[in-house]
Amino acid sequence: MKIWHATVGDTYYSIELTVDRIVFSKHNGTRESYGGNNMPYPRFLRREKWQRHVLEVFGPDVLQCLLETARARSR
């Protein structure tokens, strides 16, 4: 599907859109620092915290794409 990458300071972020969920991940360059979260599309629409995170790290264009995709796949 679609994947975005962003770097803030020394932290690397990525977002991947799959058929039924959004996969968030981040790391600081080591295996031990890896963290991730798999979020169903309907949950992303309800979670303002995650929407703010996407806006701050990836920008308004990526947020808009995620919101449109989440709305389309939550029906």
C-alpha positions as CSV (number, residue, x, y, z in Angstrom):
1,M,0.0,0.0,0.0
2,K,1.4,3.4,1.0
3,I,4.3,4.1,3.3
4,W,5.7,7.5,4.6
5,H,8.9,8.1,6.5
6,A,10.0,11.1,8.5
7,T,12.8,12.0,10.8
8,V,12.6,14.3,13.9
9,G,15.8,14.8,15.7
10,D,17.4,11.3,15.9
11,T,14.1,9.5,15.8
12,Y,12.9,7.8,12.6
13,Y,9.1,7.4,12.1
14,S,7.1,5.5,9.5
15,I,3.5,5.0,8.7
16,E,2.2,2.2,6.5
17,L,-1.4,1.8,5.2
18,T,-2.6,-1.7,5.0
19,V,-6.0,-3.1,3.9
20,D,-7.6,-2.8,7.4
21,R,-5.2,-0.7,9.6
22,I,-2.5,1.8,9.9
23,V,0.9,0.6,11.1
24,F,2.9,3.2,13.0
25,S,6.6,2.6,13.9
26,K,9.6,4.5,15.2
27,H,13.2,3.8,16.2
28,N,16.4,5.7,17.1
29,G,18.7,3.5,15.0
30,T,18.9,0.5,17.2
31,R,16.9,-2.7,17.4
32,E,16.2,-2.1,21.1
33,S,14.6,1.3,20.4
34,Y,12.0,0.0,17.9
35,G,8.4,0.5,18.8
36,G,5.2,0.1,16.8
37,N,1.4,0.3,16.9
38,N,-1.2,-1.3,14.6
39,M,-4.4,0.8,14.6
40,P,-7.6,-0.1,12.8
41,Y,-8.9,2.8,10.7
42,P,-12.1,3.5,12.8
43,R,-9.9,3.9,15.9
44,F,-7.7,6.4,14.1
45,L,-10.7,8.6,13.3
46,R,-11.6,8.6,17.0
47,R,-8.1,9.3,18.4
48,E,-7.3,13.0,18.2
49,K,-3.9,12.3,19.9
50,W,-2.8,10.2,16.9
51,Q,-4.1,12.7,14.4
52,R,-2.0,15.4,16.1
53,H,1.0,13.2,16.1
54,V,0.7,12.6,12.3
55,L,0.2,16.3,11.7
56,E,3.3,17.2,13.8
57,V,5.6,14.6,12.4
58,F,4.4,14.1,8.8
59,G,2.5,17.2,8.0
60,P,-1.0,18.2,6.8
61,D,-0.9,16.3,3.5
62,V,-0.2,13.0,5.1
63,L,-2.8,13.6,7.8
64,Q,-5.4,14.4,5.1
65,C,-4.5,11.2,3.2
66,L,-4.8,9.1,6.3
67,L,-8.2,10.7,7.2
68,E,-9.6,10.2,3.7
69,T,-8.4,6.6,3.7
70,A,-9.7,5.9,7.2
71,R,-13.1,7.3,6.3
72,A,-13.3,5.3,3.1
73,R,-12.3,2.0,4.8
74,S,-14.5,2.5,7.9
75,R,-17.8,2.2,6.1
